Amino acid sequence: DTAARIERIESSKPKRFLLPIGGAGAQKKYTMTLLEKIAARLKNGEISLLLNTGDHVDFYNEIIEKLKELEIDFDIINESVSLSHFCRNYELDKNEEPKKPVTVFHFASYYTAFLATDYLIRVADVLVTKPSELAFFPIPKIFIRRVGDHEAASASRSMELGEGTIECREVEHAVEMFDLLSKKNDVLKRMNDCIQRNLKDGIYNGSRKAVEIALNP
């Protein structure tokens, strides 16, 4: 996936940002304000947004109303078959781009809602997330405001590895990171280069190591 992301950078493809909503539907105000701030960039095709609202019905409804208010065109994916088709159609090494500037994902099943982010990471250029467990996925990341203090160390570690930004406590700072990673190709490429280096160093092999230790005590 990282090699395909680098190829997309070199081909000047529009950047795809994936924003998953946390399990508690936290940071609603932050997300709504972020949509307002990046609306022009979405409308003019600079970037596209994949927004996974999970199984949060109220938040999903508010997102839809906000997109209508901002007059941002969007598609909705709300079941697993359509999710699979989307991920196949927009694999990183294909030339196709999402038809609308925003694609909203929402699922009745918690299981599908949870897995959707894992699948969508593989068709995104940048992950926008609070520094939760998603901080450890090998994809360039913009970190937005954390919910718990325990998450601060995750953002720091990702920065050390060269594949994540500092934590953007304010929306305006997050918008600056959107602009940096969508317009400064050298910065985004460097983050992907760091991921490739980390992969060679075994940084992302934690689960494999845990299984090896469990099987060979």
Buried (B, 14 or more C-beta within 10 A) or exposed (E): BBEBBBEBBEEEBBBBBBBBBBBEBBBBEBBBBBBEBBBEBBBEEBBBBBBBBBBBEEBBEBBBEBBEEBEBEBBBBBEBEBBEEBBEEBEBEEEEBBEBBBBBBBBEEEEBBBBBBEBBBBBBBBBBBBBBEBBBBBBBBBBBBBBEEEBEEBBBBBBEBBBBBEBBEEBEBBBBBBBEBBEEBEBBBBBBBBBBEBEEEEBBEEEEEEEEEEEEE
